[in-house]
Amino acid sequence: MEKTTLILLIWLGIVCAPILCTAQQLSDTFSIKLIARSLPEGIALRWAPLDANTWKAGIKTGYRLSRTTLANNAGALTRSEQEAGRRILADHIFPVPEPGWQAIADTNQTAVIAAGALYSRSFSVRQEVIDEENDPEAAEMNRFGFGLFAADQFMGIAIAMGLGWIDTSATEGESYLYTVTLMNGPSHSKINPGTVQITKGDTLSLPPPGQLTGRFGDRRVRLKWDRSAVESVYTAYFVERSFDHGRTIEPANKLPLIYTTPEGTNDPFMYFTDTIPENHMPVWYRIRGKTPFGELGRPSAWITGEGQPAPLPYQPMITGLTDNGQGGLLITWAVPETAKSQISGFDILRSETAEGPFSAINRTLIGQPESRFTDEHPIHLAYYRIQLTDQNGHQISGPARLALLKDDIPPEPPSAIGGSLLPGQDSIEISWHPSPDADCYGYRIYRSNGKDNDYLQLTREAVTDTFYRLPCANRENRERLFFRIKAVDYRGNYSSLSNPVCIAFPDDKPPSPPVFKSIRSSPSGIELTWANSSSPDLKRQILEKRTAGPDTWIEVQEWIMPDFRTRYLDTLVVEGTDVAYRIKAVDEAGLTACSEQVTGTRIDAGIHGVISAFRVIRSFDKKSIRLQWTYP
């Protein structure tokens, strides 16, 4: 058997993906994995090289299998007893020579794969031949991967490949440590032998695969079951089917099913598609797993179903949505003539949105040959679609179409208008409760600098959400903005403006200062006149004066908005004394601004009161007269 052509319906790259990574490890390290199972005829042993280098070395040098007894029916053995009981079960375990595989292949086709992996010069996988001379590494990966695949399918194949052994000399109840290693590894190499501990008679219950489901279609079914719970037990699966509820069982797959998936993914489920001879024929399915020792596990529970003809390849199309003039909407549709005989009836589906959900508005299925229906209670805006039911129960829906009723009634405006500055104060968010009208399409946003001023529309298109954001980086010295909203329906009818909402910006600018117009001094006092601050958020103004020192301002009078004055007479001034005045403006944020100071002096008119106690006194010698009075 110099050349064997292998045509396998599996993807080599997937089967060998984990192996390729292992093969890139250090070439002077050889590692083996060993597993065991207690069977009635003995203890079955299965081992596998963990990389392509070990695979080649095992074929060349062979394997050695040894057994150490750890315990017997009397109890655990001492270390010296264990050493004394150690024995070599087999030396130079090699694959069956090439000529011997023909007889094996006559009864088991998997032997072709095994022999090809061991001895063929090239592989042909999906009609792609790997050239060993130009790509020897890929060829070796190919042999290695398919060799392990073949060994996993049948215990007899594994034994013939030198990768399996049945210890028929094992005693019931005794515990053993088995070791398998290469006979003679290359110099300066490290060998990691495979080891496993097992007791004769300890049997493992083989679990059934779970969560088997089937999706039945047109003369076919796609089966799905959970492999993740039993992947440590089974390496392959068989699908069994029956047409008489399990009385007669036949295999649905001739070759074992193995798990394959693209590298980097891990689907916990296995899948299998089977062809059913006829539709409407009940068929039962179950799954059985197969171990690396060739055992079939317990079957899963049966599932049953039957094939169904495929749905009709047609969609019902709406041809008209017409106001019938009586408050209803006439809906018409059409289907191909060739499909009419295969249709059981129609449903009329309606939704307020194109995405749905859609619900039927007809009470019973509309049978053939009807192709029209009147919605007696239409809504202002609705999407309609026709759903046909074919004779096999399949439901096929056509595309949705929008219907707009005649409408000149505007919607109600939105309510609960709110707004706020977003963090960072570089944008504003306006929000509102939607209009209660079902046919409301969206909203238009309007802005003004004053509550009762004209409002400018901000939105070029209707906003379909219930919030709107706009930048406010350039405030243009505005301290507040007002917003109002209109609702618009699908017919283009606009609501009235909503109540306004005011957005106040953080006040970081002081008010404009008041300006003195005049200061007059008179005998009665100092009279001041001024122009008040023009800031819209002005809250109060304070008149202050100072007679001495730079920081001795005292409050003369305070005015609270809107009781502002523009004139004041200060009578509490000493004549001839210079007095400085200023007016301080305070806004709602507490920011202040002072006018320029002015100075005035109360005039002394020279009138100091009335002369009193005036007396004329003549001297004793009557030669002179003295005048005497009191003056304030």
Helices and strands as residue ranges (DSSP letters): H 12-15, H 17-23, E 29-39, E 42-49, H 52-61, E 63-72, E 75-76, H 79-84, E 87-93, G 98-100, H 101-107, H 110-119, E 124-125, E 128-129, H 136-153, H 155-160, E 164-167, E 175-182, E 190-192, E 194-199, E 210-217, E 220-226, E 236-242, E 250-251, E 269-275, E 283-290, E 303-305, E 317-323, E 329-334, G 337-342, E 343-351, E 359-360, E 372-375, E 381-390, E 395-397, E 401-404, E 415-421, E 427-433, E 440-448, E 456-457, E 467-471, E 480-489, E 501-504, E 515-522, E 525-531, E 538-546, E 554-560, E 567-570, E 578-587, E 592-594, E 598-601, E 612-618, E 625-630
